[in-house]
Amino acid sequence: MTTLPESRHTGRQPLGTTLSVRQVLTLERVLAGEPEVVAGSGQLDRPVRWVHVAEAADVGVMLSGGEMVLTTGVLLAGDEARQAEYIGSLHRAEAAAVVLGLGRAFPTPPEVMRRTAERCGLPMVVLHRPLPFAELTEEVQSRLVRRKFAAISLSETVRTALTGLITSGAPLQRLLDEIARYSGCPVVVTNLAHRVLGTAGERAAVDDVLRDWDRIARQAGGAAGDGWIHAELGGRGELWGRLLLCGHRGEPATGRLLADRAAEALVLHRMLGGASAHGWEEQSARSLLADLVSGVVPARQLLPRARAAGLPVNRRIFVPLVVPGADPGRVDRLLRLLGLPGLVAELADGSTAVLLSLARDQRAEALTARFAARLRTETGAANAVVAAAGARTAWDDVPAGLREARHVADAVADSAAAPDPPAVVRLRDVHLRGLVRLLRDDPHVQSFAERELDGLLCDAAPELLDVLRTYLATGRNKSRTARLHHVSRPALYRRLEAIQSRLGVDLDDFEQAASVHIALLAHDAQQE
């Protein structure tokens, strides 16, 4: 089984294994000693790694950092220099806090120690009632040990779950959903330019994050605060993205652990899947465009996602396009080459959807024509077609525009019907074929097509159907139909007579020919 690589931490403490000074002071056994913070009250969120009892003035040499030091001060009484040195030694050793039990040595908080601790920013706590240090030590140490094992268990649980998804070939979104489930907060993955590549979590919470994404993105690279935790994505000395837990409500150490494990999994997913940050951008665009086309999610709710994905949305003209059979990567590179901002994604039917975002003073039709012409040049396909919807000035109208472009693309899919299509095809260009394709799933249309073509469909006469299709597409031109099928005119006449006999129609009659033509268009549309 594939295992995730270990992460490297810059901190000195294992993640998820500490209590804060503030948390220690709220423990029941500690409260029994009536603790009072007399210095360093602004540093009570410092992590406590261990508890240590020490009386010697040079206590710092015995510490490694993060300890809460307990003392009675019995060796410090009457010597202010030693008292100051004691606090200074703790500060230099990066101790978490010092707890002084008041009693015979110090019936009241010593002023020298208090001032020195305040100056150093070291939390100093005094206990007004006797408290056995052994009990306090036992309580804190046992909690720290439990936390350590809990952190190890959580780490392995997350690692195992994400590794299982990776080895099963799960897509990026499935990993992000799992990360959001463990973290209980919105998860965002970005490239180094803060362009959103993927999100997960409760939809309303994610939308709230993306709505203010420009500000959040600028601040996300700083120190974590209020549950905003980030981890860098990269390998072999190269960074290519960031993972952000947005508003994690658990302990910071747990959040950092989750972020690190998630980052490791995402890096491994990219390595094993051969994907790239650009591939993740395409997935993000595909998800957004699919939601826009479906209309399940209101366009207004998708606006924050579009903005976070890097699409300009303020005071813009949106041009929905669909390019049948085009490679999304090539289309995206062409847009970049032409300096046209937009989203590109492959749709479920294999066509490529494009949503251009143009400035209000740009000419949408001219730029679309330029894009289509360059596409034909770049691909070498003289019959490549760009299906275009009318430009939209309101974001709420974009879904209808994408559906219109997709409908146009469907209508021109049959190249035999239009052997020399224009580079840009619009709704006004698809005529009857477009209407029939729009209605192809209607039961009445399906029944009509079966009834009209029954004589040719019952015994599967594909040759006669092909002849009929060409004859009607060429405007009932017998010479051209014979030439396209490489037969003589007499042979074509015999086939046309057979068709008319089977269907019981006269193809020289305009109305009957039109009825058969519509039925054939509907039949062909239903087969795709």
Phi and psi in degrees as a GROMACS rama.xvg file:
@    title "Ramachandran Plot"
@    xaxis  label "Phi"
@    yaxis  label "Psi"
@TYPE xy
-67.6755  137.036  THR-2
-114.499  151.681  THR-3
-78.3417  145.736  LEU-4
-69.418  149.815  PRO-5
-70.0811  144.029  GLU-6
-90.9747  157.151  SER-7
-110.045  133.635  ARG-8
-110.582  145.721  HIS-9
-85.8337  -21.7226  THR-10
-75.4851  165.874  GLY-11
-89.9235  -16.4782  ARG-12
-105.758  144.201  GLN-13
-61.9591  137.76  PRO-14
-69.2693  141.704  LEU-15
79.7899  8.93471  GLY-16
-112.639  8.9592  THR-17
-117.59  159.793  THR-18
-110.457  154.551  LEU-19
-86.8893  161.749  SER-20
-56.5025  -42.1731  VAL-21
-59.8093  -42.4971  ARG-22
-65.8536  -39.7272  GLN-23
-60.7604  -40.758  VAL-24
-69.8212  -13.8107  LEU-25
-95.7769  -2.5589  THR-26
-65.7425  145.712  LEU-27
-58.9614  -43.2204  GLU-28
-65.3879  -34.8723  ARG-29
-72.6555  -39.4924  VAL-30
-61.3325  -26.9161  LEU-31
-64.2227  -23.7537  ALA-32
-88.4687  5.7396  GLY-33
50.9859  64.7431  GLU-34
-69.3332  146.075  PRO-35
-136.571  127.495  GLU-36
-83.863  118.298  VAL-37
-108.647  -8.69935  VAL-38
-157.984  153.198  ALA-39
66.4367  32.674  GLY-40
-64.2613  -19.8051  SER-41
-82.1407  -1.59028  GLY-42
-116.06  24.3265  GLN-43
-75.1776  -7.3965  LEU-44
-91.1379  6.65068  ASP-45
-59.4157  140.898  ARG-46
-75.7808  140.917  PRO-47
-105.599  115.572  VAL-48
-88.4165  -31.135  ARG-49
-160.017  164.578  TRP-50
-117.194  134.414  VAL-51
-137.865  134.7  HIS-52
-98.1349  125.63  VAL-53
-151.989  138.089  ALA-54
-114.947  -25.4077  GLU-55
-65.1867  145.194  ALA-56
-64.2021  -32.4253  ALA-57
-94.9714  41.3101  ASP-58
-57.8925  -27.0295  VAL-59
-57.4619  -29.1188  GLY-60
-68.5279  -16.6832  VAL-61
-96.9028  -0.123999  MET-62
-108.29  157.279  LEU-63
-121.286  0.970529  SER-64
109.874  138.151  GLY-65
87.7776  5.19286  GLY-66
-84.9864  147.103  GLU-67
-97.104  117.437  MET-68
-97.2188  128.33  VAL-69
-104.25  136.43  LEU-70
-151.643  151.907  THR-71
-97.5826  -12.9032  THR-72
73.8354  16.7603  GLY-73
-61.5237  -30.2759  VAL-74
-91.0884  -0.117609  LEU-75
-110.002  -13.3503  LEU-76
-61.2678  135.901  ALA-77
81.2755  -0.7276  GLY-78
-130.579  95.3449  ASP-79
-65.3894  -32.3678  GLU-80
-64.1122  -43.3637  ALA-81
-67.1411  -35.1062  ARG-82
-63.228  -45.474  GLN-83
-64.444  -40.0486  ALA-84
-66.1953  -36.9102  GLU-85
-59.2193  -49.8829  TYR-86
-64.5586  -41.999  ILE-87
-61.2873  -38.7299  GLY-88
-64.1334  -40.7043  SER-89
-64.3292  -40.8965  LEU-90
-62.7486  -45.5021  HIS-91
-65.0442  -30.1687  ARG-92
-83.9113  0.506245  ALA-93
60.9698  41.4654  GLU-94
-65.5013  153.49  ALA-95
-76.8991  -40.1161  ALA-96
-170.126  165.472  ALA-97
-124.676  135.412  VAL-98
-118.341  120.981  VAL-99
-109.946  121.953  LEU-100
-85.0388  115.562  GLY-101
-70.9849  144.3  LEU-102
178.739  -138.246  GLY-103
-64.9217  -38.9351  ARG-104
-69.6777  -45.9192  ALA-105
-137.371  96.9364  PHE-106
-70.9273  -22.071  PRO-107
-132.788  160.28  THR-108
-57.7748  125.054  PRO-109
-67.8033  126.749  PRO-110
-64.7496  -38.9132  GLU-111
-62.0231  -46.7259  VAL-112
-64.4866  -40.101  MET-113
-63.0257  -47.1539  ARG-114
-63.7912  -43.0965  ARG-115
-63.676  -43.2776  THR-116
-63.7414  -40.5031  ALA-117
-64.1047  -43.0241  GLU-118
-63.5775  -35.4689  ARG-119
-84.1007  -12.7134  CYS-120
75.6207  25.3562  GLY-121
-96.8581  121.037  LEU-122
-59.8262  127.076  PRO-123
-121.291  127.224  MET-124
-122.695  135.935  VAL-125
-113.467  145.006  VAL-126
-105.019  120.612  LEU-127
-82.8713  -16.1731  HIS-128
-121.016  148.009  ARG-129
-57.9404  136.923  PRO-130
-143.285  117.655  LEU-131
-58.0041  118.032  PRO-132
-60.4712  -29.9293  PHE-133
-61.3969  -40.4499  ALA-134
-66.2597  -43.8426  GLU-135
-62.5028  -44.3222  LEU-136
-61.978  -45.2901  THR-137
-60.4279  -44.4925  GLU-138
-61.4255  -48.7526  GLU-139
-68.6527  -44.2825  VAL-140
-61.9917  -41.685  GLN-141
-64.6133  -39.496  SER-142
-66.149  -39.0658  ARG-143
-64.9508  -40.8167  LEU-144
-64.4017  -43.8924  VAL-145
-61.2426  -40.8197  ARG-146
-63.5643  -38.7121  ARG-147
-61.8919  -47.3479  LYS-148
-68.4241  -34.8649  PHE-149
-63.9617  -39.5732  ALA-150
-66.3116  -41.245  ALA-151
-62.7913  -42.8312  ILE-152
-63.0195  -45.2819  SER-153
-62.1916  -43.1974  LEU-154
-59.112  -45.2365  SER-155
-71.4337  -35.1504  GLU-156
-62.6518  -47.5951  THR-157
-64.7421  -44.2844  VAL-158
-59.2959  -45.549  ARG-159
-65.0131  -43.6447  THR-160
-62.9447  -45.9592  ALA-161
-71.4915  -36.6398  LEU-162
-63.8734  -40.7472  THR-163
-60.5624  -40.6017  GLY-164
-64.9364  -40.9934  LEU-165
-64.1942  -47.9321  ILE-166
-68.8037  -21.075  THR-167
-86.3589  -0.284609  SER-168
81.9691  23.0096  GLY-169
-64.1089  145.364  ALA-170
-73.4692  168.808  PRO-171
-54.7236  -43.7799  LEU-172
-60.8817  -35.4262  GLN-173
-65.334  -39.0452  ARG-174
-64.3321  -44.4183  LEU-175
-63.7305  -38.3503  LEU-176
-61.5877  -40.5374  ASP-177
-67.9933  -39.931  GLU-178
-62.3156  -42.4123  ILE-179
-64.2955  -34.7075  ALA-180
-64.8513  -41.7454  ARG-181
-72.6395  -37.6262  TYR-182
-83.8802  -23.7904  SER-183
68.3483  26.2216  GLY-184
-151.387  165.645  CYS-185
-60.3628  142.308  PRO-186
-120.665  132.1  VAL-187
-129.48  134.164  VAL-188
-114.91  131.617  VAL-189
-130.084  164.183  THR-190
-87.1052  -176.218  ASN-191
-69.7691  -15.849  LEU-192
-92.0989  12.1782  ALA-193
68.5211  16.7214  HIS-194
-79.8945  127.829  ARG-195
-70.7178  126.58  VAL-196
-102.444  -22.3413  LEU-197
-171.743  151.89  GLY-198
-139.896  160.392  THR-199
-157.023  160.354  ALA-200
121.845  -178.73  GLY-201
-59.1848  129.254  GLU-202
-56.6711  -43.5412  ARG-203
-64.457  -40.2468  ALA-204
-67.7475  -39.9319  ALA-205
-62.7667  -43.2868  VAL-206
-62.2847  -37.6805  ASP-207
-61.6381  -39.8908  ASP-208
-66.2486  -47.5339  VAL-209
-69.6296  -26.8126  LEU-210
-62.0128  -31.184  ARG-211
-115.408  34.0441  ASP-212
-65.2044  -37.4456  TRP-213
-57.1289  -44.0507  ASP-214
-70.9066  -43.4704  ARG-215
-62.615  -41.1834  ILE-216
-62.557  -36.4953  ALA-217
-68.8855  -30.546  ARG-218
-93.2176  -15.3149  GLN-219
-66.3364  -24.4484  ALA-220
-77.9134  -8.72863  GLY-221
-84.5321  -166.623  GLY-222
-66.8504  148.178  ALA-223
-68.0903  142.882  ALA-224
-160.91  145.361  GLY-225
54.5057  35.2973  ASP-226
83.2765  7.09311  GLY-227
-92.1607  108.046  TRP-228
-125.024  130.322  ILE-229
-123.497  153.832  HIS-230
-137.3  143.083  ALA-231
-86.5403  146.928  GLU-232
-112.084  128.58  LEU-233
169.643  178.564  GLY-234
-168.595  158.539  GLY-235
55.6134  39.0659  ARG-236
78.698  6.83922  GLY-237
-122.989  124.002  GLU-238
-91.8532  141.081  LEU-239
-136.645  -0.282376  TRP-240
-173.412  -178.98  GLY-241
-142.103  148.285  ARG-242
-112.12  135.297  LEU-243
-129.289  124.2  LEU-244
-92.1766  119.489  LEU-245
-100.386  102.802  CYS-246
77.5873  41.9837  GLY-247
-63.4769  126.983  HIS-248
-94.6961  -6.66919  ARG-249
-82.1778  -169.062  GLY-250
-68.4213  143.424  GLU-251
-53.7869  -40.185  PRO-252
-61.5191  -41.7426  ALA-253
-65.4009  -40.4852  THR-254
-61.5483  -41.3384  GLY-255
-65.4164  -39.7897  ARG-256
-60.4508  -48.2544  LEU-257
-60.9569  -42.6681  LEU-258
-62.8222  -41.1921  ALA-259
-66.3806  -45.0938  ASP-260
-64.7592  -39.5815  ARG-261
-64.364  -41.8906  ALA-262
-62.849  -42.7483  ALA-263
-59.5119  -43.5226  GLU-264
-64.9502  -41.3693  ALA-265
-66.3072  -38.5496  LEU-266
-64.2425  -43.901  VAL-267
-65.8235  -39.0727  LEU-268
-58.7378  -42.5839  HIS-269
-67.2205  -41.5289  ARG-270
-64.4531  -47.5396  MET-271
-75.9538  -30.7545  LEU-272
-86.8775  -8.03427  GLY-273
69.3505  14.728  GLY-274
-82.0315  170.339  ALA-275
-135.326  169.625  SER-276
-59.2304  -34.7904  ALA-277
-65.1599  -37.9065  HIS-278
-62.4669  -36.2411  GLY-279
-68.5481  -34.2856  TRP-280
-61.195  -41.1268  GLU-281
-65.5383  -40.613  GLU-282
-61.7789  -41.0988  GLN-283
-63.5348  -44.4713  SER-284
-64.2902  -39.1725  ALA-285
-62.3325  -43.8321  ARG-286
-62.8133  -43.9556  SER-287
-65.19  -47.0263  LEU-288
-67.1014  -35.8845  LEU-289
-63.6598  -40.2243  ALA-290
-66.6792  -36.8385  ASP-291
-66.862  -43.037  LEU-292
-65.9558  -42.035  VAL-293
-66.6462  -33.4648  SER-294
76.4804  3.8499  GLY-295
-66.0352  -39.5964  VAL-296
-101.272  126.816  VAL-297
-55.9814  141.724  PRO-298
-56.309  -37.2162  ALA-299
-61.2516  -34.0906  ARG-300
-74.2117  -21.0309  GLN-301
-89.1467  -9.06221  LEU-302
-58.7538  -44.6317  LEU-303
-59.9316  -37.0463  PRO-304
-65.1117  -40.8884  ARG-305
-64.0426  -43.7951  ALA-306
-63.5887  -43.999  ARG-307
-68.581  -25.4303  ALA-308
-78.5901  -0.346098  ALA-309
96.2899  8.68054  GLY-310
-87.1613  123.515  LEU-311
-64.0926  131.122  PRO-312
-127.535  -11.3572  VAL-313
-88.7981  124.051  ASN-314
52.3398  56.9489  ARG-315
-124.976  165.247  ARG-316
-109.502  129.119  ILE-317
-105.949  128.729  PHE-318
-117.9  105.052  VAL-319
-80.4409  131.258  PRO-320
-133.348  153.482  LEU-321
-135.105  129.953  VAL-322
-115.45  105.279  VAL-323
-65.0645  133.387  PRO-324
71.2122  9.61012  GLY-325
-90.777  151.048  ALA-326
-79.4902  123.185  ASP-327
-58.3858  -38.4183  PRO-328
-62.9242  -42.0423  GLY-329
-66.6038  -40.9421  ARG-330
-62.6819  -42.8412  VAL-331
-63.229  -43.2533  ASP-332
-63.0089  -37.0233  ARG-333
-66.7899  -40.6444  LEU-334
-61.4469  -43.0061  LEU-335
-62.9  -40.528  ARG-336
-62.2502  -38.2807  LEU-337
-84.5368  -6.29547  LEU-338
71.6588  32.4023  GLY-339
-104.856  112.232  LEU-340
-72.2971  138.628  PRO-341
178.102  175.116  GLY-342
-108.192  143.082  LEU-343
-131.814  135.444  VAL-344
-159.32  149.559  ALA-345
-84.5811  131.994  GLU-346
-88.28  171.609  LEU-347
-62.4522  -28.9001  ALA-348
-85.6594  5.06802  ASP-349
93.0951  -9.95507  GLY-350
-80.694  164.899  SER-351
-110.784  123.253  THR-352
-93.5465  142.174  ALA-353
-133.534  134.164  VAL-354
-122.899  104.029  LEU-355
-81.9846  144.942  LEU-356
-123.066  107.394  SER-357
-112.677  154.362  LEU-358
-67.7659  154.393  ALA-359
-60.2884  -27.0666  ARG-360
-92.3082  3.8591  ASP-361
-87.4688  150.128  GLN-362
-90.6278  105.306  ARG-363
-62.9375  -45.908  ALA-364
-65.8938  -40.2197  GLU-365
-66.2667  -42.1112  ALA-366
-69.4162  -34.9842  LEU-367
-64.8647  -43.0934  THR-368
-63.0785  -39.3782  ALA-369
-64.3696  -42.454  ARG-370
-62.4201  -45.1821  PHE-371
-63.3866  -41.3472  ALA-372
-64.3963  -43.3829  ALA-373
-66.298  -32.4915  ARG-374
-63.7502  -42.9949  LEU-375
-63.1173  -39.3306  ARG-376
-67.0264  -45.8227  THR-377
-67.0201  -38.4667  GLU-378
-87.7173  -18.7506  THR-379
74.1083  11.5688  GLY-380
-100.666  106.918  ALA-381
-68.4719  -20.0315  ALA-382
-105.174  15.2888  ASN-383
-62.5572  137.387  ALA-384
-125.275  140.049  VAL-385
-110.646  115.943  VAL-386
-86.0963  120.992  ALA-387
-120.79  137.869  ALA-388
-96.1929  165.434  ALA-389
-65.7341  148.418  GLY-390
-63.209  142.974  ALA-391
-113.975  133.482  ARG-392
-96.3238  -13.0239  THR-393
-113.735  134.143  ALA-394
-60.1838  -35.4981  TRP-395
-62.4174  -20.5527  ASP-396
-90.2542  -4.6293  ASP-397
-62.7535  -44.7389  VAL-398
-55.495  -44.1701  PRO-399
-63.2797  -36.8574  ALA-400
-64.7662  -42.1457  GLY-401
-64.8586  -40.3961  LEU-402
-65.8946  -36.2233  ARG-403
-63.8663  -45.4419  GLU-404
-63.1395  -37.3337  ALA-405
-67.8063  -38.9636  ARG-406
-62.8344  -42.9855  HIS-407
-62.102  -42.6953  VAL-408
-61.5729  -39.8171  ALA-409
-62.1712  -39.8724  ASP-410
-69.1323  -25.2965  ALA-411
-104.145  10.6006  VAL-412
-64.8868  -31.4091  ALA-413
-85.0726  96.7007  ASP-414
-67.1647  -21.3044  SER-415
-66.2992  -27.2274  ALA-416
-78.5634  -19.8472  ALA-417
-141.885  79.9775  ALA-418
-63.8508  -24.081  PRO-419
-127.725  68.6125  ASP-420
-72.5765  151.183  PRO-421
-68.5514  162.825  PRO-422
-66.2576  -35.1938  ALA-423
-119.46  125.838  VAL-424
-117.247  133.484  VAL-425
-119.067  174.07  ARG-426
-57.7098  -37.6292  LEU-427
-67.586  -13.5964  ARG-428
-92.3738  -12.6781  ASP-429
-94.5456  -15.2128  VAL-430
50.935  -133.49  HIS-431
-63.4279  -39.7392  LEU-432
-57.4923  -40.6737  ARG-433
-64.7377  -41.2958  GLY-434
-64.5303  -43.5226  LEU-435
-63.4371  -42.228  VAL-436
-65.1461  -33.5635  ARG-437
-66.1265  -31.9718  LEU-438
-102.452  11.6439  LEU-439
-64.7036  -24.2263  ARG-440
-90.8124  -0.14657  ASP-441
-71.9236  128.242  ASP-442
-57.8155  -34.6975  PRO-443
-65.7373  -39.66  HIS-444
-67.7607  -41.9601  VAL-445
-61.9708  -43.1676  GLN-446
-65.0222  -39.488  SER-447
-61.1974  -45.2363  PHE-448
-63.6208  -43.3965  ALA-449
-62.6617  -41.1717  GLU-450
-68.3994  -44.3552  ARG-451
-69.0937  -34.1182  GLU-452
-104.774  11.3131  LEU-453
-55.2156  -38.2986  ASP-454
-63.4737  -23.2236  GLY-455
-101.64  -20.1208  LEU-456
-90.7767  -24.4311  LEU-457
-64.5079  -37.7727  CYS-458
-115.457  22.4298  ASP-459
51.9915  70.9787  ALA-460
-99.2431  77.5845  ALA-461
-63.7816  -33.3386  PRO-462
-65.3874  -43.9524  GLU-463
-67.8099  -36.2932  LEU-464
-62.8374  -41.3493  LEU-465
-63.3248  -42.5396  ASP-466
-63.0631  -45.6188  VAL-467
-60.7587  -42.2346  LEU-468
-61.0979  -46.6218  ARG-469
-67.6047  -41.1725  THR-470
-60.3596  -44.0491  TYR-471
-74.5459  -35.6549  LEU-472
-68.6321  -27.3397  ALA-473
-91.5004  11.959  THR-474
73.723  34.3591  GLY-475
59.66  39.1204  ARG-476
-89.5808  106.102  ASN-477
-68.4962  -39.3002  LYS-478
-63.2259  -45.9707  SER-479
-68.8432  -36.9432  ARG-480
-63.6441  -43.5512  THR-481
-62.0618  -41.6  ALA-482
-65.4985  -42.4422  ARG-483
-67.403  -27.2616  LEU-484
-99.7023  3.60237  HIS-485
57.226  45.8549  HIS-486
-130.654  163.351  VAL-487
-76.9979  163.102  SER-488
-63.7959  -42.6844  ARG-489
-58.1167  -39.4892  PRO-490
-65.0691  -37.985  ALA-491
-65.2626  -40.6851  LEU-492
-59.7897  -40.5398  TYR-493
-63.613  -39.7211  ARG-494
-68.8468  -39.6266  ARG-495
-64.5256  -38.6669  LEU-496
-63.6964  -39.2043  GLU-497
-64.5812  -40.2002  ALA-498
-62.5715  -47.9918  ILE-499
-64.2522  -36.5315  GLN-500
-66.375  -44.0264  SER-501
-66.2861  -38.7952  ARG-502
-87.4105  -17.8479  LEU-503
69.3135  38.2078  GLY-504
-131.253  163.928  VAL-505
-111.595  107.578  ASP-506
-71.2171  -10.6785  LEU-507
-80.8156  -13.9583  ASP-508
-83.9643  123.33  ASP-509
-59.1285  -47.3315  PHE-510
-63.7264  -42.4365  GLU-511
-67.7917  -39.8598  GLN-512
-64.6439  -39.7719  ALA-513
-64.85  -39.4288  ALA-514
-63.532  -44.0047  SER-515
-65.2724  -38.6255  VAL-516
-62.3587  -45.1229  HIS-517
-63.3816  -42.1218  ILE-518
-62.1694  -40.4128  ALA-519
-67.8763  -39.3622  LEU-520
-61.45  -41.7525  LEU-521
-66.674  -41.3718  ALA-522
-61.4618  -46.1022  HIS-523
-64.2989  -39.272  ASP-524
-64.0949  -35.9189  ALA-525
-72.7851  -21.1848  GLN-526
-82.5352  -10.3933  GLN-527
